[in-house]
Amino acid sequence: MAFDLDQFAETSVPVKYEDLDFDTFESQPLDAQTLRSLRYMCDVEFHTSCFLRDMLVTPSHREEDAGGFMTMWNREEFWHGEALSMVLARHGIIVDYDEVKAKRVKLGWTGALGPLKQSVLSNLAGTDFVAVHMVWGAANELSAVAAYRQLSAMTDHPALSPLLKRIAQQESRHVAFYTTQGRERLLASETAQKIVRMIMSRIWKPVGSGMMDESEVVHVMNHLFAGRSTELDKLDKRVQKMPGLEGLTIFRNAFARLGIPA
């Protein structure tokens, strides 16, 4: 079934958490590892506007469906960051959007070159870059859904767990868009299949890589996925279902490069 962009736009709302009893964080506070992972997730969600900026110099912004989706996607990711920041605030960890923007400024040329790198890549790949964008987005969102669900199960917290499940549910709609678009574009171009296969196998890294210190990436991925080879295999199989990507093990490979035991 094709992704219904109009329905997605009409039903896109902030993730609900007002009905959850955040006072339980006083009697059942989260442990340090969980808070560290939540801070990472919060920063990643707030950085979405920077991802959107990078995409504006690529062919993706000229695609009606992609452009329309990214507008709503940007809002939902920001709302996820806001919800997670509320949880962190209950533990004395204050995160706001202005702070995240300041981090981007401190990156200097590293951050400023983001759009340039995207532009160069898009020029090299031509219109097939959109296929790269869609498959890359699918991989990112698949891992995000898995991460939120895993942390929800690990903590089994009366307030945090349902919140993470709600965020994962919204993220699953992002997965649906990216996989639908990626499948269509791969089916239409054998060249796109070859380009996507090469880039995903050699370059893809877990969400947050490049914006966060590698020590934080390793910590969070270890916390959530170490020793969970079955989960990584499930994620790889979702990618392998797309045309021309049979046999790819991007999750296994990326985690192995980070030294995370499966």
C-alpha positions as CSV (number, residue, x, y, z in Angstrom):
1,M,0.0,0.0,0.0
2,A,1.4,3.4,-1.0
3,F,2.2,5.9,1.8
4,D,-0.6,8.4,2.1
5,L,1.2,11.8,2.6
6,D,-2.0,13.7,2.9
7,Q,-3.2,11.5,5.8
8,F,0.2,11.7,7.4
9,A,0.0,15.5,7.3
10,E,-3.5,15.6,8.6
11,T,-2.8,13.3,11.6
12,S,0.7,14.7,12.5
13,V,0.4,15.9,16.1
14,P,2.9,16.3,19.0
15,V,3.6,13.1,20.8
16,K,1.2,13.0,23.8
17,Y,2.7,12.8,27.3
18,E,0.4,15.0,29.4
19,D,-1.6,12.0,30.6
20,L,1.6,10.3,31.9
21,D,2.5,10.7,35.6
22,F,5.9,12.2,35.5
23,D,5.9,12.5,39.3
24,T,6.8,8.8,39.3
25,F,10.3,9.9,38.2
26,E,10.7,11.1,41.8
27,S,10.0,7.7,43.4
28,Q,11.4,5.7,40.4
29,P,14.3,7.8,39.0
30,L,16.1,6.6,35.9
31,D,19.6,5.2,36.2
32,A,22.7,7.0,34.8
33,Q,23.0,4.8,31.8
34,T,19.4,5.3,30.7
35,L,19.7,9.1,31.3
36,R,22.8,9.2,29.1
37,S,21.1,7.4,26.3
38,L,18.0,9.6,26.6
39,R,20.2,12.7,26.4
40,Y,21.7,11.3,23.2
41,M,18.3,10.6,21.8
42,C,17.0,14.1,22.7
43,D,20.0,15.8,21.1
44,V,19.5,13.7,17.9
45,E,15.9,14.6,17.7
46,F,16.6,18.3,18.2
47,H,19.3,18.2,15.5
48,T,16.7,17.2,12.9
49,S,16.4,20.8,11.6
50,C,20.1,20.6,10.7
51,F,19.5,17.4,8.7
52,L,16.6,19.2,6.9
53,R,19.0,22.1,6.1
54,D,21.5,19.7,4.6
55,M,18.8,18.2,2.4
56,L,17.8,21.6,1.0
57,V,20.9,21.7,-1.2
58,T,20.1,18.3,-2.8
59,P,17.7,17.1,-5.4
60,S,15.4,15.8,-2.6
61,H,13.9,19.3,-2.0
62,R,12.6,19.5,-5.5
63,E,10.6,16.3,-5.1
64,E,7.1,17.1,-4.0
65,D,6.5,14.1,-1.8
66,A,10.0,14.2,-0.2
67,G,9.7,18.0,0.4
68,G,6.2,17.7,1.9
69,F,7.2,14.8,4.1
70,M,10.4,16.4,5.4
71,T,8.4,19.4,6.6
72,M,6.1,17.3,8.8
73,W,9.0,14.9,9.8
74,N,11.0,17.9,11.0
75,R,8.1,19.0,13.3
76,E,7.5,15.5,14.7
77,E,11.2,15.0,15.5
78,F,11.4,18.3,17.2
79,W,8.3,17.4,19.3
80,H,10.1,14.1,20.3
81,G,13.0,16.1,21.5
82,E,10.8,18.3,23.6
83,A,9.1,15.3,25.2
84,L,12.5,13.7,26.0
85,S,13.8,17.0,27.4
86,M,10.8,17.0,29.8
87,V,11.9,13.6,31.2
88,L,15.5,14.8,31.5
89,A,14.4,18.0,33.3
90,R,12.8,15.8,36.0
91,H,16.3,14.5,36.6
92,G,18.0,17.9,36.7
93,I,19.3,17.7,33.2
94,I,18.2,20.8,31.3
95,V,18.2,20.6,27.5
96,D,16.6,23.1,25.2
97,Y,16.7,23.9,21.5
98,D,18.9,27.0,21.9
99,E,21.5,24.9,23.5
100,V,21.5,22.4,20.7
101,K,21.8,25.3,18.1
102,A,24.8,26.6,20.1
103,K,26.4,23.2,19.8
104,R,26.1,23.4,16.0
105,V,27.7,26.8,16.0
106,K,30.7,25.5,18.0
107,L,31.2,22.8,15.3
108,G,32.4,25.6,13.1
109,W,33.4,24.5,9.7
110,T,32.6,20.9,10.5
111,G,28.9,21.9,10.8
112,A,29.0,24.4,8.0
113,L,30.4,21.9,5.6
114,G,27.4,19.6,6.1
115,P,25.4,21.1,3.2
116,L,28.4,21.2,1.0
117,K,29.2,17.5,1.5
118,Q,25.5,16.7,0.7
119,S,25.6,18.9,-2.4
120,V,28.8,17.3,-3.7
121,L,27.3,13.8,-3.1
122,S,24.1,14.7,-4.8
123,N,25.9,16.1,-7.8
124,L,27.9,12.9,-8.1
125,A,24.8,10.7,-7.8
126,G,22.5,12.9,-9.9
127,T,18.8,12.3,-9.5
128,D,19.6,8.9,-8.0
129,F,20.7,10.8,-4.9
130,V,17.0,10.8,-3.8
131,A,17.2,7.0,-3.7
132,V,20.2,7.3,-1.4
133,H,18.4,9.8,0.8
134,M,15.3,7.5,1.1
135,V,17.2,4.3,1.9
136,W,19.5,6.1,4.3
137,G,16.4,7.6,6.0
138,A,14.8,4.2,6.2
139,A,17.9,2.8,7.9
140,N,18.0,5.7,10.4
141,E,14.3,5.4,11.3
142,L,14.4,1.6,11.5
143,S,17.2,1.9,14.1
144,A,15.4,4.7,15.9
145,V,12.2,2.6,16.3
146,A,14.3,-0.3,17.5
147,A,16.2,1.9,20.0
148,Y,13.1,3.4,21.5
149,R,11.3,0.1,21.8
150,Q,14.4,-1.5,23.3
151,L,14.9,1.2,25.9
152,S,11.2,1.0,26.7
153,A,11.5,-2.7,27.5
154,M,14.7,-2.4,29.4
155,T,13.4,0.3,31.8
156,D,9.8,-0.9,32.2
157,H,9.0,2.4,33.7
158,P,5.4,3.5,34.2
159,A,6.0,6.9,32.6
160,L,9.0,6.5,30.4
161,S,8.1,3.2,28.7
162,P,4.7,4.3,27.3
163,L,6.3,7.6,26.1
164,L,9.0,5.8,24.3
165,K,6.4,3.4,22.7
166,R,4.4,6.5,21.5
167,I,7.5,8.0,20.0
168,A,8.4,4.7,18.3
169,Q,4.9,4.5,16.9
170,Q,5.3,7.9,15.2
171,E,8.8,7.0,14.0
172,S,7.3,3.9,12.4
173,R,5.3,6.1,10.1
174,H,8.6,7.7,9.0
175,V,9.9,4.2,8.3
176,A,6.9,3.6,6.1
177,F,7.5,6.7,4.0
178,Y,11.2,6.1,3.5
179,T,10.9,2.5,2.6
180,T,8.0,3.1,0.2
181,Q,9.9,5.9,-1.6
182,G,13.2,3.9,-1.5
183,R,11.6,0.8,-3.0
184,E,10.0,2.8,-5.8
185,R,13.2,4.6,-6.7
186,L,15.3,1.5,-6.6
187,L,12.9,-0.4,-8.8
188,A,13.1,2.4,-11.4
189,S,16.9,2.5,-11.7
190,E,19.6,-0.2,-11.6
191,T,22.1,2.6,-11.4
192,A,20.4,3.8,-8.2
193,Q,20.6,0.2,-6.8
194,K,24.4,0.2,-7.4
195,I,25.0,3.6,-5.9
196,V,22.8,3.0,-2.8
197,R,24.4,-0.4,-2.3
198,M,27.9,1.1,-2.4
199,I,27.1,4.0,-0.1
200,M,25.1,2.1,2.5
201,S,27.7,-0.7,2.8
202,R,30.7,1.7,3.1
203,I,29.4,4.9,4.7
204,W,26.3,4.3,6.8
205,K,26.7,4.7,10.5
206,P,24.3,4.7,13.5
207,V,22.1,7.8,13.9
208,G,24.0,10.5,15.8
209,S,27.4,9.6,14.3
210,G,29.2,12.8,13.1
211,M,27.2,15.1,15.4
212,M,28.0,13.4,18.7
213,D,31.4,12.3,20.1
214,E,32.1,8.8,19.1
215,S,32.4,7.8,22.7
216,E,28.7,8.7,23.1
217,V,27.7,6.8,20.0
218,V,29.6,3.7,21.3
219,H,28.1,4.0,24.8
220,V,24.5,4.3,23.6
221,M,24.7,1.6,21.0
222,N,26.4,-0.7,23.5
223,H,23.7,0.1,26.0
224,L,20.9,-0.7,23.7
225,F,22.2,-3.3,21.2
226,A,25.3,-5.1,22.6
227,G,24.7,-8.8,22.5
228,R,21.5,-8.4,20.5
229,S,22.5,-9.9,17.2
230,T,18.9,-11.1,16.5
231,E,17.7,-7.5,16.6
232,L,20.5,-6.3,14.3
233,D,19.7,-9.2,11.9
234,K,16.0,-8.1,11.9
235,L,17.0,-4.6,10.9
236,D,19.3,-5.8,8.2
237,K,16.6,-8.0,6.8
238,R,14.3,-5.0,6.5
239,V,16.9,-3.2,4.3
240,Q,17.6,-6.4,2.3
241,K,13.9,-6.5,1.2
242,M,14.5,-3.4,-1.0
243,P,15.4,-4.0,-4.7
244,G,19.1,-4.5,-5.3
245,L,20.1,-4.5,-1.6
246,E,19.8,-8.3,-1.1
247,G,22.5,-9.6,1.3
248,L,23.5,-6.2,2.7
249,T,24.4,-6.3,6.4
250,I,24.8,-2.6,7.1
251,F,23.8,-2.8,10.8
252,R,26.0,-5.7,11.6
253,N,28.9,-4.0,9.7
254,A,28.5,-0.6,11.3
255,F,28.3,-2.0,14.8
256,A,31.3,-4.2,14.2
257,R,33.3,-1.1,13.1
258,L,32.4,0.5,16.4
259,G,33.6,-2.5,18.3
260,I,30.1,-3.3,19.7
261,P,29.7,-7.1,20.3
262,A,26.7,-8.7,18.6
